Amino acid sequence: MLQLNPLAAMVLAAVSGLWLLSRRRWKSRAQGNPLPPGPPSKLLIGNILHVSPKQPWFKLYEYKKQYGDLVFFYGLGNNVLVLNTMEAVSDLLDKRGNIYSHRPEFTVVGELMALGQSMPLLPYGNEWRAHRKLAHVALSPGAVKQYHELQEDLAALLNKAILNKPEEFFSHYIAQVQLSILAHETMDMIGKATVPGAYLADLIPICKLLKHLPSWFPFHKEARLGRAMIDEFVTKPYEHVKHDLSVGEAKPSLTQRLLSSEKVEGLDNYEHRVKWTAGASAMYGAGGETTYSTVLLYIMLMAMHPEIQSADRLPVIADRSQMPYLPAVTKETMRWHLILPLNDVYFKGTTVLPNVWAIALESDGKYDPESFIPKRFLDSSIQPIDPNLYAFGFGRRICPGQYLAQNSLFVIMANLASAFDIFPPAEGKIEPSFGPNLVSYPEPFKCIIKPRSASKATLVESRAGQCNV
Ligand code: HEM
């Protein structure tokens, strides 16, 4: 009898499986079944390879122009449905959120590195619900008020750091939110590993079997390292807050809020869940990546458009309703470059991808969609879609940190706008470019940041002196 070694058997099983799956789709199209259109396909590999794993949003935007509101990709055991309009996204992900709220499985980062226990990767179900309940306690619109003072202090300290060393603006914010080297490296590793298709085992379902290969295979080594980094990243800050609570010195934070408030009713395994909810939030947003990259993007856009900056005192979060121009600048910053351009859900074998990039670039009928023009959000003759409706995701998976993030963005941007003028670099000009990770933040760039006046500089110094952090 023919003896196959395990690897050859897996490869054979993979190829046969793919061939069968691909034939089914191929036949379905040939029989006129109503699959949405997509780029031309080939037997065995379908058309999935038209979705590049590197910054796929650019190509997907082109496909929208070519194939319309819904575009379908398949092959190598994957089905991907791309939704290109707000209507399509809202029909599926908001109105039918009960079925479109699963996540695709990530074998390497989710299972082998154990990140699958964090909220963003948890499947839709009881464990995920428990994490969302906890997140709601700490991050609901009412709960985030308790962080106002802290956020205002952090914005004031950022202003001071920039005043003292304006040329180091790129790293101040990281220092500000106390992202240690470990956190930064872990975030970078997670950011790379969670881009769809980063590992073969995630791109080709049958390759999930690769996880059964002996532990000396190189990708197992990489996974073990990743697992240890993630574990330390989640456990260390948690233990730190627990210690501070025990000696009565804990500062406001998600973990502090959840450990010091009444336990949420009906939740067992409380500490483990708190640790992972706070850890996941740290990883996904509060850790800084999302807010940090939006702030960097804002500085970059201000340097490219110095004509639109002005303000005359250091603002607080309560000022938001009296400052209509700044929210317009914030919205336009979020629209002009989405820092989380991919967020997908999973339903019965199909990954559903709201193409937020294409939605952001949808024409408002008046202003060029690719240009940075904040006044589009103040012009009553048009109704551009508010980026807050798509930048934070959709349906039941919508970002639980959005209220905290909106406050952070407002207070940081308002403080920067009030204290500094931001100009392009003395030599050359800024050519915007962005990293390839899940959070797509600006690549380092140079600009000139100067205090508006000597009195502004004094105000920045004295406000920073009153901080409690
Ligand atoms: C500008 C800042 C932010 C942006 C643009 C943003 C955007 C998003 C988006 C688009 C999603 C949905 C992702 C998906 O469906 O795959 C998401 C999910 C999430 N965000 Fe945020 N976020 C921001 C800040 C924050 C903050 C400050 C926190 C926590 C304090 C946070 C915690 C989370 C968590 C835990 C999830 C996963 C939710 C789930 O899967 O149920 N985010 N965010």
Boltz pocket constraint, residues with backbone or C-beta under 6 A from the ligand:
constraints:
  - pocket:
      binder: B
      contacts: [[A, 119], [A, 120], [A, 121], [A, 132], [A, 139], [A, 277], [A, 280], [A, 281], [A, 282], [A, 284], [A, 285], [A, 286], [A, 290], [A, 291], [A, 294], [A, 339], [A, 340], [A, 342], [A, 343], [A, 344], [A, 390], [A, 391], [A, 392], [A, 393], [A, 394], [A, 396], [A, 397], [A, 398], [A, 399], [A, 400], [A, 401], [A, 402], [A, 404], [A, 405]]
      max_distance: 6.0
